[in-house]
Amino acid sequence: MNAECLLAHFERISEAPDAVARLRRFILDLAVRGKLVEQDPEDEPAEDQLERIIFAKLEAGRKQRASTRKPENQVLEPLAYDLPSGWVTASLADLVSILNGRAYKQAELLDAGTPVLRVGNLFTSNKWYYSNLELDDDKYIDNGDLIFAWSASFGPFVWGKGRVIYHYHIWKLPLHSPPDLSRDYLYLYLLHKTAEIKDAGHGISMVHMTKEKMEGLEVPLPPLAEQHRIVARVDELMALCDQLEAARQERQHGRERLMAATLQRLNQPAADPASFRQDASFALQVLPHLTTTPAQIKQLRQTILNLAVRGKLVEQDPEDEPPEELLACFAEAKVKQKKRTGDARIKLEDDPSSDALPMTLPVGWKCQSFQNLFLFIDYRGNTPTKTVEGVPLITAKNVRMGRLDREPREFVSQSTYESWMTRGYPGLGDIFFTTEAPLGNVCLNNIEQPFALAQRVICFQPYAFICTRFIVFALMSDLMQTMIDAHATGMTAKGIKAAKLKPLPIPLPPLAEQHRIVAKVDELMALCDQLEQQLSQADQQRRRLLEAVLAEALGGRLPTAQEESHAAVA
C-alpha cells in the first residue's frame, strides 16, 4: 500500500467524524496484516525465531509441554485474514508470561513507600497509594515493561514512570526471549486487539479479559527485522496523524473563535442601534458558513432568540399601534374576568418596573408582569392517580424547550379528570412553563382534546389577545432564562415558586412587531434546521467516503476522483 498517497488523499476528508481515530485504527490493522511495509525475502523467517522463543520458554521451566508449542487445552480463534509469506502465528502464551499483580488490603496501602499502580492510574486517576512491603521481583514493574490492564477500562501500556508495585487487575507481560521478539510490535498488536474486542462489545463500558482468553490470543508474527520496520513505520504514520489532528483542531478552533467573537458582539448592548442592525444582518448571513457542529448551531439559535427579545431582529415601525393600547386591553380584560368569575386568583397589581429586565427596552416597547398578562392555571402539591388509559395527562416531562412532546404518554381516569381540573382548562395557544425538573422549559399548547395538567407545569392563559409565540421565544432566550433562574431556589434541582414568577417583567413590543419578530425567528430557525440537516448529510458523505478510501486502501488501490464523487453522493 502507498501510505503517502493514502494520507494525502485522507487530508481531503479529515473532517469526517472520528476520521483521525479511524485512520489510527486502520494503520494498526494494516500493520498486523503485513500490509504496511514490504516483505524482504532475505529476512530470517519468523518460524525460526518462534522456535527459539519456545525453547527459551521451556528452558525457563514454563508449564507447557516440550512436544508442542500450543497447550492441548488452548483453542485459538483463527485469523480472519491471510498472512504474508514468512509470517507465522503464535499464541500470546508462547511469546510472553502473563503474571498477575497483587491484591491489597486497605491497611497495606500507605501514604509513603513504593507506589502501587492501579488501573485507575493508567487511565483517569492521579490518586496514588504506596506500600512498604518486600515482595518477589515479579510483583514489580520497571521502565520498559509491557503491561496490560484487564478489568473495566483495559488495554496495553509500555511502562515508563519508574519502579512500582502493580495491582491484581494488571498483568505484567515479560517476553520469553527478548532478542527474538520486538516488545513494541507486540504492544501494537495488543492495541489493535484491544480496539477489536471493545468494538465487539458494542459500546458496553465494563469489558473484562480473562487470563485464559489472553493466553489464547493468536498473534500474527512477522520476521523480527520486519517487526522493527513495522514499528518504525507506525511511529512515523502516528506522528503524521498527530499533525492531521492538530491541523483539524486548529481549523475548528479558528472557526469557533470567529463565531464566538461574532456572537459576543451581537449579544452585547449596542451604542448605535442603526449600525448594530446592519452588523446583525451581516452576521446572520455569515454565521451559517462558520457553523460546523451542532453545538454551534445551538449557539446560533440562542443568538437569534436574544436578538429577538432585545428588539434587534426587525426594525421598529413608528406607525405600529403603541403597546400602551395593548396593555390597556389586558387591564380591562383582567377586570372583566375578575367580575365575571369572582376568581380569587385574579388580583389587580401594579405595573412592574423594567429595571429587573436584563436588557434596555427599545423605543416603543413596554414591559408587563406575568400576573398582569396571564391567568396562572397550575396544580401544585399533588400528583393525580394514573391509569393505563383514559384522559391524557401532561407533565413536566412532556414540556420540552420550544415544543410539546406527547411522549411519555400518561393517563388519568375520567372521574379523576373531572375532580382534578378545577382551576381552569388550558386552551389552544396557551403557554406551558415548567417550574422545576427542569426549570424554565416553555412551549405552546397544541392539544385540542381534553387533558389533565400535572404539577410542576403552569399554564399561562392570556387575559386578552397577544402573540403567545413571541412570548415563548422571549422566555426561551438566555436573557429571560437568566432572570428566571436568578429568582429560583434549590441546589441540585432548582425551582421557582409561582409567587416569585408572577411579578417578573416581560418585554412587550407593539403587537404588529411581535408578529414580525415571530416571522423572522421562524425564517432563521428554518435556516438553522437546514444547517443541521446539511451537517448531518455532510457527515454521512464524509463517513461513506472515508469507508471507501480505507476499503480501497486495503485492496491496494485508492478511489479515483469519479469514484470519490460517487461515494460522496451515494
N, C-alpha and C positions, 0 to 999 in steps of 0.2 A: 504494500500500500504506500502511496506517495503522501506522507503525512503533511509535508509543507503545502501541497495542493489542497488537502482536506482543510487545513486550518485557514488558509487564505479564503477558501470557499465559505468556511464556517463563520468568518467575521461578518458576512453579509446577513446572517440570521442569528447573531448572538443576542438579539433582544427576545428571542423565544423564551417562554417560561422555563426556568431551570436549565437553560442551554449550556452554560459552562459546567454545571454539575453533571449534566448528561455527557458532555464531552470527556470529563474526567473518568466517568464510569466506562465510557467507550474505549478510552486509552487502555485502561486496565484489562478490559475484555480482550482487546487485540493482543495485549502483552501475553496473557496466559494461553491464547490460542496459537501463538507463534506467528502472528501476522504483523508485528510491529517492526521487527528488524529482519534482515535476510539471514537465512541459514548459511553456514560455512561448512562445506564437506570436510574441511581439514580439522574441524573441532573434534575433540575426543567424544565419542558417543556417550550420551547420558547413562546408558546401561552400565558402562564400565565404572562410572562414578557411583552409581547406585549400589553396585556390588561392594565397593569399598565402604560405603556408608553402612550397609547391612552388616558387614564384617566388624566394623567399629562398634556397632550397636551390640552385637553378640559378644565381642571381646569385653565390653563393659559390663557384661553379666545381666543384660536385659532379659525379660521373661519369654520373649518369642523363641520358638524352636529354630535350630540351625538349619532344618531341612526346607524351610520356606520363608519368604520374606513377608508374607501376609499371614497373620494368625488364622487358624482354621475357623474361628467363630467371627471373623471380621468380614462383613459384607460391604463391598464398595459399590456406590452408585456409579454406573458407567457415565463417562463424559458424554455430553450432548454434541460433541464436535470431534472431528478427526484431528490428530496431531501431526505435525511435520515429521519428516524423516529425521532420525537421530534423537527424537524425544522418547521418553518413557513415562509411565505413570507409577506413582508410589503412594501408599497410604501415608498420612501425616505421621502416624506412629513409627513408620520406617525411618523417618527423617529426623524426628526430634523426640525428646522425652516430654511428657506432659505432667508437670509437677504441680501439686496443689500447694496453695498458701496455707496459712494457719488461721483458725477461728480464735477469737479473743473474748475473754470475759471483760466486763466493764472495769473491774478492779485492776486489770493488767494494762489499761490504757492510761498513760500519764501525760503530764504537760512538758516533759523533757525526756531525752534519750534518743534512741534510733527512731526515725519517722516510720509510721505504719501506713503503707499505701493501701487505700481502699478504692473501690470502683468509682465512688463519687469524686475522688481527687483526680481521676483520669478524665472526667467529663465536665463536671459543673462546680464541685465544691473546693473552696480554699481552706476549709477547716481540717486541720491535721491533728492526729493523735500520735503518741510516742510510746516506746516501751524500752525497759532496761533488761529484758530477758536475753539470756545467752542461748542461741538456737543453732541447729545444724546449718551448714553453709547453704543447703538447698532451700532454706526458708528466707534467704536474702536475694535481692536482685541488685545488679550494679549497672553502671552506664554501658549501653550497647546490648543489654539483654533483650531478647524478644519475649514479649508477654502478651496475654490475651485475657481480657475481661469477659466473663462468660455469663453473667446474670444481668437482667434488666437492660440497661444500656450496655452494649457489648461490642467488642472489636479488638484488633491487634494494635500494639504500640511497640516502638523501639525505645526503651527507657533511656533517659539522658539527664537525670536530675540527682545523681548521687546514690549512695548505698541506702537502701530502705528494706524493711521487712514487708512482705506482701501478704495481703489478706486472702482468706479462703476463697473468695469469689474471683480470684485472679489466678491464671496458670502461668507458670514460667516454662518457656519452650527452648531449652538448650539443644543445639544441634548435636547429633551423634558424631558427625565428622565435619567440623568447620572448614577444613581445606577443600572439601568436595561439594560444598553447597553454599550458595550465597544467601546469607541471612536476609538481605534486602529484597532479593527476589521472592523469598518465602513470605516476607511481610506484604509485598504487593499482591501475591496470590491470596493471602488471608483477607486483605482489604476487599478484593474482588469478591471472595466467597461470602464475606460478611454482608456486603450490599445485596448479594443474590438471596441470602437467607432472609434478610429483612424485607425484601420485596415479596418473597413468598409468603410472609406473614400478613400481607395486605394491610399494613399500617398499624398492626397490633403493637402497643407500646411495650409490653413485657414479653420479651423473647429470650429464651434461655438455650444455652448449648450444654449438652451432656458430654461427659468425658468420652463415653463410648462413641458418640457421634463424631466428636472431634478427632479421635484416633482414626476413624474410618474415612475421613475426608480424602478424596482421591486428588492428588496433586499432580498436575502436568509438569513434567520435569525436563527442561531443555539441557543441552550440554552446558557445562559450567561457564565456558567462555561466552556462550550466548546469553546465559543468565546475566552476566556483567554488562553485556551490550544492551540487554533489555532494561536493566535498572538505569543505566545512563540515559537511554532514550526516554524512558518515562520521566525521569527528573527534568530533562530538557523540555518535554511537552507539558508537564505540570507547571513549570515556570512560565511557559507561554500562556497557559490557561490563567495563571495569576495576572498576566498582563491583559488578557482579554477581559477578565472580570473587573480589573481596575479601570480599564477604559470604559466599560459599560457603566460602572458605577459613577464615573466622572461625568459621563453624558447625562445620566439620570440626575445626579446632584446639580448639574448646571441647569437643567430644566426646572428642578424643584426650587432652586434659589431664585430663578427668574420669576417663576409663578408665585412664590411666597412674597417676593418684593411687590409684584403687581397687586396681589390680593391685599397686602398690608396697606398699600396706597389707597385702594378702593374702600377699605374698611375704616379709614381714618376720617375725621371731620375735615371738610374742605373749606379753605378760606374763600375761594371763588367758586360759587355753585355752577356758574355757566361753564367755566373751563373744566371743572370736575366732571360735568356731564359728558363733555367731549372725551375726556380721558376714559371715563367708564365705558362709553360706547366703543372706543378703540380697543380697550382691554377685553371687552366681551367678544370682540371679533378675533383677537389674537389668542386668548386663553385656550380655546379649543385645540389649537395647534400645539400647545405645550402639555396638554393632558395626556399622559401615557399610562396612568394607573387608576384603578377605581377610587383610591383614596384622594387623588387629585380632583376627580370629578365630584366627589362628595364635597370637597372644599369649594369647588366652583358653584355647586348648588347652594351652599350656605352663603356664599358671597352674593348670589342673586337675591336671596331672601333678605339679607341685611340691607342691600341697596333698595329693595322694595319698601321695607318698613321705614327707611330713612327718607323716602321721597326722592331717591336719586335715580330711579329706573325709568321714569317717564317725566315729561315736562308738566309743570303746573299750568292750568288754564284759568286766567282771571275771570272767564265767563262762566266757570262752574258755579253751581249753587253753593254758597258757603256752608261749611259743616255746622255752623250755628243753627241753620234751619233743620238739619238732621237731628241735632241734639235736642232741639225744641220738640220735634216729633216724638222722640223717645221719652222725654219727660212727660209729655201729655199722655202717651200711651201707657206709661207706667202708672200714672194716677188713675186712669180709667180702669185698668186691670185691677188695681187695689180696691176701687169702689165696687166693681162688678163681682169680684170673687171673695173679698174680705180676707185674702191670703195674708197671714201674719208675717210671712217671709218677705213680703214686698214692703220695703221701707224707703221713704224719701230721704235721700242722702245728699250731702253737699257734693259739688263737683270736685274732682281731685286736682292736685297740683301737678304740673308737668315736671316738677323738679325731680320726682322719683324715676322718671324715664332716663335710661342710659343714652340719650340722644337729644339733639336740638331739633325741635319741630320745624319743618319747612313753613314758609309763608303760606297762609291759608289753611293750615292744619290745626286741629284742636286735639284734646285728649279727653277721655271719659273713663270712668271706673267700670270694672266688670259688673258690679252690682247695679249700676245705673243703665247698663246696656242689656243685661241678661237676667232672666229668672233662673236661679240655680235649682236644677232638679237632681237630687242626689239621695242615695240610700246608704248612709254611713252606719257602721256599727255591727251589722249582721249580714250573714250570707243566707239566701233562701235555700230551702231544701231542693236538691237537684234530682231530676228524674232521667230515665233513659231516653224519653221522647216527650214531646209536648210543646210548650211555648219557648222559643229561643231565649237564651239568657246571654246578654252582652256583658262581658267582664273586661277588666283592665288588660287581660291577655289578648283581647280582640282589637284593642285600640293601638294601632301602630302609628309611627310618625308620618302623618300625611295621608293615611288610608285606613279604612276599616276592614279587618280581616275576619271572615266568618269562622275561621279555624283557630283554636279548637271549638267544636260545637258542643254547647251545653244547653240543658233544658230545665224548665220547671213545669209543674202541673198547671192546668187551667185555674184551679182553685187558688193555688199559691200566687199565680199571676194577678188574679183579681184582688186578693188581700194585700199583696205586696205593693202594687203600683198605685199608691195613694197620694203621691206628691206631684203627679203630673205625668204626661205621656210625651216623650220626645217626638218631634216632627221631622219630616224630611228637611235637610239643610241645617238642622240644629248642629251644634258643635259638641263633640265628646272630648273630655280632658281627663287624663289620669292624674290622681293626686299623689300616688306613691306606687313603687314596684311595678312599672317605672314611673318616675315623676315627669310630668310635662309632655307626655305623648298627646297629640291632638289630631283630630280628623273630623270629617263631616259625617252625619248620619245619612245613609242612603237606603235604609230598610223601610219598606212600605208596610209590611205585615206587622201585627202586634209582637212586641218582645218585652222582656223584663230587663231591668238595668241593675247590675250588681254594685256592691260597694267598691270604693276606690276609683269610681268613674263619676264625673259630674257632667250633666248635660247643660250647656249654656243655651237657653232659649231666648232669642231676642224679643224685646218688647215691641219693636217696630221693624220695618224692613231695613236691612243692611246687607252688604255683600259679605256673607259669612266666610266665603272662600278667602277674601282678603284678610279677615281676622285669623283664619287658620294659618295662612302664610306668615302673618306677623308673629303669631305665637310660636311658629316653628323656627324663627330666626334666633341666632345666637344672642342678639341683643335682648329679646324678651325672655328667652330661656335663662339667661344670666340673672335678670331681675327677679324672676320667679324663684330661682334657686337660692338667691340671697335671702328670701323670706321663708325658706323651708327649714325644717328641723330634722334632727336624726343624724346618726353617724354612718352606720353600714347601709341603711336603706332610708334615704331622705324622703320626706313627705311634706305636704303643705296643707294646712287646715283651711277650710272654706272661709273662715273669718279673716284669715291673713290674705287670702286671694281676692276677696270681694273689693276692697278699697284700692287695689293696684290699678294704675292708669294704663290705658291702651291708646296708642296714637291713631287718630282718625283723619284721613283726608276727605275732601268732598266726595260724595257718592259716585259721581261720574269718574273721578280719578281712581277710586277704588276699583272700578271695572276696568279702566285702562291698565292699572297695575297688574290685575289678575291676568288679563290677556297677554301682557308682556312676560309675566312669570311663566305662564303656560307655554309660550313660544320658546323661551330659553330653556325651560325644563325638558321640552321635547328635543331640543338640541343636545342636552345632556344625555337623554335616553339614546339618541343616535350615536353619541360618542361612546357610551358604554357598549352598545351593540358593535360598533366598529372595532373597539378594543378587543372584545371577545372574538370577533371574526379574525382580526389580525393575529391574535394569539394562536387561534386554531390553525391559521395558514402557516405561521412560522413553525408551529409544532409539527405539522404534516411535512413541511419542507425539511425540517431537521431530521425527522424519521427517514425521509427519502435519502438525504445525504448520508446518514450513518449506515443505512441499509446498503446503499451503493458502495460505500467505502469498504464494507465487509467483503463485498464481492470484488474489490479492487478497482472499481470504476466509479467516477463521480458523475452525477447527472449533468446533462447538457443544459444550456440556458432555456431551451424549449421545454425540457422535462421539468426543470425547476419551476417555470411559469405554470406548467400544468399541475404540479404538486401544490402550488400556492392557491390555486382556484378550485382544486378538486373537492 
